[in-house]
Amino acid sequence: MLEILPIVMSKWKIRLSRIQKYDQKIEKRDIMESFVRRNMGRQVMVRERMGRRHVGMIDGIIPGRGMFIRNRFRRIFLPFFLIATLFLI
């Protein structure tokens, strides 16, 4: 008969999974950053994680942090972690 052994999670495996999650976040940020660089100066609509929407032109980027959107009245800074979707108009 086969014995079924309980799987014991060690602290090492938990730490490894946290590192993997961090690497995935950095990878997503890098993908977003390259997309913003390619489409600098184009009209976009951005939806935040809070549900607010911003429409404007991509005005600038701070590497690893976020991007600026300029609309008729002001310039808005949006950090990459806050952006849920980004549409080209």
N, CA, C and O atoms as a GROMACS GRO file, in nm:
protein
  356
    1MET      N    1   0.082  -0.119   0.000
    1MET     CA    2   0.000   0.000   0.000
    1MET      C    3   0.086   0.125   0.000
    1MET      O    4   0.193   0.129   0.060
    2LEU      N    5   0.037   0.225  -0.068
    2LEU     CA    6   0.107   0.353  -0.072
    2LEU      C    7   0.072   0.436   0.050
    2LEU      O    8  -0.043   0.444   0.092
    3GLU      N    9   0.173   0.497   0.105
    3GLU     CA   10   0.149   0.588   0.217
    3GLU      C   11   0.139   0.729   0.164
    3GLU      O   12   0.218   0.770   0.080
    4ILE      N   13   0.042   0.804   0.213
    4ILE     CA   14   0.027   0.943   0.175
    4ILE      C   15   0.088   1.028   0.285
    4ILE      O   16   0.040   1.029   0.399
    5LEU      N   17   0.193   1.098   0.250
    5LEU     CA   18   0.262   1.181   0.348
    5LEU      C   19   0.208   1.324   0.342
    5LEU      O   20   0.185   1.376   0.233
    6PRO      N   21   0.188   1.387   0.456
    6PRO     CA   22   0.142   1.526   0.455
    6PRO      C   23   0.252   1.619   0.402
    6PRO      O   24   0.370   1.600   0.431
    7ILE      N   25   0.212   1.716   0.328
    7ILE     CA   26   0.308   1.812   0.272
    7ILE      C   27   0.330   1.922   0.376
    7ILE      O   28   0.235   1.989   0.419
    8VAL      N   29   0.453   1.939   0.414
    8VAL     CA   30   0.487   2.040   0.514
    8VAL      C   31   0.550   2.158   0.442
    8VAL      O   32   0.651   2.143   0.373
    9MET      N   33   0.489   2.276   0.458
    9MET     CA   34   0.543   2.398   0.395
    9MET      C   35   0.652   2.454   0.486
    9MET      O   36   0.627   2.484   0.603
   10SER      N   37   0.768   2.467   0.435
   10SER     CA   38   0.876   2.526   0.513
   10SER      C   39   0.880   2.676   0.488
   10SER      O   40   0.821   2.726   0.393
   11LYS      N   41   0.951   2.747   0.575
   11LYS     CA   42   0.965   2.892   0.558
   11LYS      C   43   1.038   2.922   0.429
   11LYS      O   44   1.012   3.024   0.365
   12TRP      N   45   1.131   2.835   0.389
   12TRP     CA   46   1.207   2.857   0.267
   12TRP      C   47   1.115   2.862   0.145
   12TRP      O   48   1.133   2.948   0.059
   13LYS      N   49   1.018   2.771   0.136
   13LYS     CA   50   0.926   2.770   0.022
   13LYS      C   51   0.838   2.895   0.022
   13LYS      O   52   0.809   2.949  -0.085
   14ILE      N   53   0.797   2.940   0.138
   14ILE     CA   54   0.715   3.062   0.145
   14ILE      C   55   0.796   3.182   0.099
   14ILE      O   56   0.746   3.266   0.025
   15ARG      N   57   0.921   3.190   0.143
   15ARG     CA   58   1.007   3.300   0.099
   15ARG      C   59   1.029   3.296  -0.051
   15ARG      O   60   1.027   3.399  -0.117
   16LEU      N   61   1.050   3.178  -0.104
   16LEU     CA   62   1.070   3.163  -0.248
   16LEU      C   63   0.947   3.210  -0.324
   16LEU      O   64   0.960   3.276  -0.427
   17SER      N   65   0.828   3.177  -0.275
   17SER     CA   66   0.708   3.219  -0.346
   17SER      C   67   0.693   3.371  -0.339
   17SER      O   68   0.644   3.431  -0.434
   18ARG      N   69   0.733   3.433  -0.228
   18ARG     CA   70   0.728   3.579  -0.219
   18ARG      C   71   0.822   3.643  -0.319
   18ARG      O   72   0.790   3.745  -0.380
   19ILE      N   73   0.941   3.584  -0.335
   19ILE     CA   74   1.037   3.635  -0.432
   19ILE      C   75   0.982   3.621  -0.573
   19ILE      O   76   0.996   3.712  -0.654
   20GLN      N   77   0.919   3.508  -0.602
   20GLN     CA   78   0.860   3.489  -0.734
   20GLN      C   79   0.749   3.590  -0.761
   20GLN      O   80   0.740   3.643  -0.872
   21LYS      N   81   0.666   3.619  -0.660
   21LYS     CA   82   0.561   3.719  -0.677
   21LYS      C   83   0.621   3.856  -0.703
   21LYS      O   84   0.570   3.931  -0.786
   22TYR      N   85   0.729   3.890  -0.633
   22TYR     CA   86   0.796   4.018  -0.653
   22TYR      C   87   0.851   4.028  -0.795
   22TYR      O   88   0.839   4.132  -0.859
   23ASP      N   89   0.912   3.918  -0.844
   23ASP     CA   90   0.963   3.916  -0.980
   23ASP      C   91   0.851   3.935  -1.083
   23ASP      O   92   0.871   4.002  -1.184
   24GLN      N   93   0.734   3.876  -1.057
   24GLN     CA   94   0.621   3.893  -1.148
   24GLN      C   95   0.575   4.038  -1.151
   24GLN      O   96   0.540   4.090  -1.257
   25LYS      N   97   0.574   4.104  -1.034
   25LYS     CA   98   0.535   4.245  -1.029
   25LYS      C   99   0.631   4.331  -1.109
   25LYS      O  100   0.589   4.420  -1.183
   26ILE      N  101   0.761   4.304  -1.094
   26ILE     CA  102   0.861   4.381  -1.168
   26ILE      C  103   0.845   4.357  -1.317
   26ILE      O  104   0.858   4.450  -1.396
   27GLU      N  105   0.817   4.234  -1.357
   27GLU     CA  106   0.799   4.201  -1.498
   27GLU      C  107   0.678   4.276  -1.555
   27GLU      O  108   0.686   4.330  -1.666
   28LYS      N  109   0.566   4.281  -1.481
   28LYS     CA  110   0.449   4.355  -1.526
   28LYS      C  111   0.480   4.503  -1.541
   28LYS      O  112   0.438   4.567  -1.638
   29ARG      N  113   0.556   4.557  -1.444
   29ARG     CA  114   0.591   4.699  -1.448
   29ARG      C  115   0.677   4.728  -1.570
   29ARG      O  116   0.658   4.831  -1.636
   30ASP      N  117   0.773   4.639  -1.602
   30ASP     CA  118   0.859   4.659  -1.718
   30ASP      C  119   0.780   4.654  -1.847
   30ASP      O  120   0.807   4.730  -1.940
   31ILE      N  121   0.682   4.565  -1.855
   31ILE     CA  122   0.597   4.557  -1.975
   31ILE      C  123   0.518   4.686  -1.991
   31ILE      O  124   0.508   4.740  -2.101
   32MET      N  125   0.459   4.735  -1.880
   32MET     CA  126   0.383   4.859  -1.884
   32MET      C  127   0.472   4.977  -1.923
   32MET      O  128   0.432   5.062  -2.003
   33GLU      N  129   0.592   4.980  -1.868
   33GLU     CA  130   0.685   5.090  -1.897
   33GLU      C  131   0.724   5.093  -2.045
   33GLU      O  132   0.727   5.201  -2.105
   34SER      N  133   0.753   4.978  -2.104
   34SER     CA  134   0.790   4.974  -2.246
   34SER      C  135   0.671   5.013  -2.334
   34SER      O  136   0.689   5.079  -2.436
   35PHE      N  137   0.551   4.973  -2.296
   35PHE     CA  138   0.430   5.011  -2.371
   35PHE      C  139   0.412   5.162  -2.368
   35PHE      O  140   0.381   5.223  -2.471
   36VAL      N  141   0.430   5.223  -2.252
   36VAL     CA  142   0.414   5.368  -2.239
   36VAL      C  143   0.520   5.441  -2.320
   36VAL      O  144   0.490   5.541  -2.385
   37ARG      N  145   0.644   5.392  -2.318
   37ARG     CA  146   0.750   5.456  -2.397
   37ARG      C  147   0.719   5.452  -2.547
   37ARG      O  148   0.741   5.550  -2.618
   38ARG      N  149   0.668   5.339  -2.595
   38ARG     CA  150   0.637   5.328  -2.737
   38ARG      C  151   0.526   5.421  -2.780
   38ARG      O  152   0.525   5.470  -2.893
   39ASN      N  153   0.431   5.447  -2.689
   39ASN     CA  154   0.313   5.527  -2.724
   39ASN      C  155   0.316   5.667  -2.664
   39ASN      O  156   0.211   5.726  -2.641
   40MET      N  157   0.433   5.719  -2.640
   40MET     CA  158   0.448   5.854  -2.586
   40MET      C  159   0.386   5.955  -2.683
   40MET      O  160   0.413   5.951  -2.803
   41GLY      N  161   0.304   6.045  -2.632
   41GLY     CA  162   0.241   6.147  -2.715
   41GLY      C  163   0.108   6.106  -2.775
   41GLY      O  164   0.045   6.186  -2.845
   42ARG      N  165   0.062   5.985  -2.751
   42ARG     CA  166  -0.066   5.939  -2.804
   42ARG      C  167  -0.177   5.954  -2.702
   42ARG      O  168  -0.151   5.956  -2.581
   43GLN      N  169  -0.299   5.963  -2.751
   43GLN     CA  170  -0.416   5.974  -2.663
   43GLN      C  171  -0.446   5.839  -2.599
   43GLN      O  172  -0.445   5.736  -2.667
   44VAL      N  173  -0.473   5.839  -2.469
   44VAL     CA  174  -0.505   5.717  -2.397
   44VAL      C  175  -0.620   5.740  -2.300
   44VAL      O  176  -0.649   5.853  -2.261
   45MET      N  177  -0.683   5.630  -2.262
   45MET     CA  178  -0.777   5.632  -2.151
   45MET      C  179  -0.726   5.532  -2.049
   45MET      O  180  -0.703   5.416  -2.081
   46VAL      N  181  -0.708   5.578  -1.925
   46VAL     CA  182  -0.654   5.495  -1.818
   46VAL      C  183  -0.762   5.474  -1.713
   46VAL      O  184  -0.826   5.570  -1.670
   47ARG      N  185  -0.780   5.350  -1.672
   47ARG     CA  186  -0.871   5.321  -1.561
   47ARG      C  187  -0.788   5.276  -1.443
   47ARG      O  188  -0.707   5.184  -1.454
   48GLU      N  189  -0.807   5.344  -1.329
   48GLU     CA  190  -0.733   5.310  -1.208
   48GLU      C  191  -0.797   5.190  -1.140
   48GLU      O  192  -0.907   5.148  -1.176
   49ARG      N  193  -0.728   5.136  -1.042
   49ARG     CA  194  -0.784   5.027  -0.962
   49ARG      C  195  -0.900   5.075  -0.876
   49ARG      O  196  -0.985   4.995  -0.836
   50MET      N  197  -0.904   5.205  -0.846
   50MET     CA  198  -1.013   5.262  -0.766
   50MET      C  199  -1.139   5.285  -0.849
   50MET      O  200  -1.246   5.310  -0.793
   51GLY      N  201  -1.126   5.276  -0.982
   51GLY     CA  202  -1.242   5.293  -1.069
   51GLY      C  203  -1.245   5.426  -1.144
   51GLY      O  204  -1.326   5.443  -1.235
   52ARG      N  205  -1.159   5.520  -1.106
   52ARG     CA  206  -1.159   5.649  -1.176
   52ARG      C  207  -1.097   5.633  -1.315
   52ARG      O  208  -1.012   5.547  -1.337
   53ARG      N  209  -1.143   5.718  -1.407
   53ARG     CA  210  -1.092   5.715  -1.544
   53ARG      C  211  -1.028   5.848  -1.577
   53ARG      O  212  -1.078   5.954  -1.539
   54HIS      N  213  -0.916   5.841  -1.649
   54HIS     CA  214  -0.845   5.961  -1.693
   54HIS      C  215  -0.825   5.950  -1.844
   54HIS      O  216  -0.783   5.846  -1.894
   55VAL      N  217  -0.856   6.057  -1.915
   55VAL     CA  218  -0.836   6.062  -2.060
   55VAL      C  219  -0.738   6.174  -2.088
   55VAL      O  220  -0.753   6.286  -2.037
   56GLY      N  221  -0.636   6.144  -2.168
   56GLY     CA  222  -0.538   6.246  -2.201
   56GLY      C  223  -0.427   6.188  -2.286
   56GLY      O  224  -0.438   6.078  -2.339
   57MET      N  225  -0.319   6.266  -2.297
   57MET     CA  226  -0.205   6.230  -2.378
   57MET      C  227  -0.091   6.187  -2.286
   57MET      O  228  -0.069   6.249  -2.182
   58ILE      N  229  -0.020   6.082  -2.322
   58ILE     CA  230   0.096   6.040  -2.242
   58ILE      C  231   0.203   6.147  -2.256
   58ILE      O  232   0.251   6.174  -2.366
   59ASP      N  233   0.239   6.207  -2.144
   59ASP     CA  234   0.328   6.323  -2.146
   59ASP      C  235   0.470   6.290  -2.104
   59ASP      O  236   0.565   6.352  -2.152
   60GLY      N  237   0.486   6.194  -2.014
   60GLY     CA  238   0.620   6.162  -1.967
   60GLY      C  239   0.619   6.034  -1.887
   60GLY      O  240   0.514   5.976  -1.859
   61ILE      N  241   0.739   5.990  -1.849
   61ILE     CA  242   0.752   5.866  -1.773
   61ILE      C  243   0.866   5.881  -1.673
   61ILE      O  244   0.969   5.941  -1.704
   62ILE      N  245   0.847   5.826  -1.555
   62ILE     CA  246   0.954   5.813  -1.457
   62ILE      C  247   0.982   5.664  -1.449
   62ILE      O  248   0.898   5.588  -1.402
   63PRO      N  249   1.100   5.619  -1.494
   63PRO     CA  250   1.128   5.476  -1.501
   63PRO      C  251   1.109   5.407  -1.366
   63PRO      O  252   1.162   5.450  -1.263
   64GLY      N  253   1.032   5.299  -1.368
   64GLY     CA  254   1.008   5.221  -1.248
   64GLY      C  255   0.904   5.276  -1.155
   64GLY      O  256   0.869   5.210  -1.057
   65ARG      N  257   0.852   5.395  -1.182
   65ARG     CA  258   0.756   5.458  -1.091
   65ARG      C  259   0.617   5.474  -1.153
   65ARG      O  260   0.519   5.418  -1.104
   66GLY      N  261   0.610   5.552  -1.261
   66GLY     CA  262   0.480   5.578  -1.319
   66GLY      C  263   0.489   5.667  -1.442
   66GLY      O  264   0.597   5.685  -1.499
   67MET      N  265   0.376   5.721  -1.482
   67MET     CA  266   0.369   5.803  -1.603
   67MET      C  267   0.286   5.928  -1.579
   67MET      O  268   0.207   5.934  -1.485
   68PHE      N  269   0.305   6.026  -1.665
   68PHE     CA  270   0.227   6.149  -1.660
   68PHE      C  271   0.129   6.151  -1.776
   68PHE      O  272   0.163   6.113  -1.888
   69ILE      N  273   0.007   6.195  -1.749
   69ILE     CA  274  -0.094   6.214  -1.852
   69ILE      C  275  -0.133   6.360  -1.849
   69ILE      O  276  -0.160   6.416  -1.743
   70ARG      N  277  -0.138   6.422  -1.966
   70ARG     CA  278  -0.178   6.562  -1.975
   70ARG      C  279  -0.314   6.571  -2.044
   70ARG      O  280  -0.332   6.520  -2.154
   71ASN      N  281  -0.408   6.636  -1.977
   71ASN     CA  282  -0.536   6.664  -2.041
   71ASN      C  283  -0.546   6.816  -2.061
   71ASN      O  284  -0.444   6.885  -2.050
   72ARG      N  285  -0.662   6.868  -2.090
   72ARG     CA  286  -0.674   7.011  -2.119
   72ARG      C  287  -0.631   7.101  -2.003
   72ARG      O  288  -0.579   7.211  -2.024
   73PHE      N  289  -0.654   7.056  -1.883
   73PHE     CA  290  -0.639   7.144  -1.768
   73PHE      C  291  -0.518   7.117  -1.680
   73PHE      O  292  -0.465   7.209  -1.619
   74ARG      N  293  -0.474   6.994  -1.673
   74ARG     CA  294  -0.366   6.963  -1.579
   74ARG      C  295  -0.284   6.842  -1.625
   74ARG      O  296  -0.314   6.775  -1.723
   75ARG      N  297  -0.179   6.820  -1.549
   75ARG     CA  298  -0.091   6.706  -1.571
   75ARG      C  299  -0.105   6.614  -1.451
   75ARG      O  300  -0.090   6.657  -1.337
   76ILE      N  301  -0.135   6.486  -1.476
   76ILE     CA  302  -0.165   6.390  -1.371
   76ILE      C  303  -0.056   6.283  -1.368
   76ILE      O  304  -0.018   6.229  -1.472
   77PHE      N  305  -0.005   6.253  -1.247
   77PHE     CA  306   0.090   6.144  -1.230
   77PHE      C  307   0.015   6.019  -1.190
   77PHE      O  308  -0.063   6.021  -1.094
   78LEU      N  309   0.038   5.909  -1.262
   78LEU     CA  310  -0.025   5.781  -1.230
   78LEU      C  311   0.083   5.676  -1.207
   78LEU      O  312   0.154   5.640  -1.301
   79PRO      N  313   0.097   5.626  -1.084
   79PRO     CA  314   0.194   5.519  -1.060
   79PRO      C  315   0.149   5.390  -1.129
   79PRO      O  316   0.030   5.364  -1.143
   80PHE      N  317   0.247   5.310  -1.172
   80PHE     CA  318   0.215   5.188  -1.246
   80PHE      C  319   0.131   5.090  -1.165
   80PHE      O  320   0.047   5.020  -1.222
   81PHE      N  321   0.150   5.084  -1.034
   81PHE     CA  322   0.074   4.988  -0.953
   81PHE      C  323  -0.073   5.026  -0.943
   81PHE      O  324  -0.156   4.942  -0.908
   82LEU      N  325  -0.108   5.151  -0.974
   82LEU     CA  326  -0.246   5.196  -0.963
   82LEU      C  327  -0.325   5.174  -1.093
   82LEU      O  328  -0.448   5.176  -1.092
   83ILE      N  329  -0.254   5.153  -1.204
   83ILE     CA  330  -0.319   5.141  -1.335
   83ILE      C  331  -0.377   5.000  -1.351
   83ILE      O  332  -0.306   4.901  -1.338
   84ALA      N  333  -0.508   4.994  -1.379
   84ALA     CA  334  -0.572   4.865  -1.404
   84ALA      C  335  -0.574   4.835  -1.554
   84ALA      O  336  -0.537   4.726  -1.596
   85THR      N  337  -0.618   4.933  -1.634
   85THR     CA  338  -0.619   4.916  -1.780
   85THR      C  339  -0.573   5.045  -1.846
   85THR      O  340  -0.588   5.154  -1.791
   86LEU      N  341  -0.518   5.030  -1.965
   86LEU     CA  342  -0.471   5.144  -2.042
   86LEU      C  343  -0.513   5.121  -2.188
   86LEU      O  344  -0.468   5.026  -2.251
   87PHE      N  345  -0.599   5.209  -2.240
   87PHE     CA  346  -0.651   5.195  -2.377
   87PHE      C  347  -0.596   5.307  -2.464
   87PHE      O  348  -0.591   5.422  -2.422
   88LEU      N  349  -0.554   5.271  -2.586
   88LEU     CA  350  -0.519   5.374  -2.685
   88LEU      C  351  -0.646   5.421  -2.753
   88LEU      O  352  -0.731   5.340  -2.790
   89ILE      N  353  -0.659   5.550  -2.769
   89ILE     CA  354  -0.779   5.605  -2.833
   89ILE      C  355  -0.746   5.643  -2.977
   89ILE      O  356  -0.832   5.692  -3.050
   0.00000   0.00000   0.00000
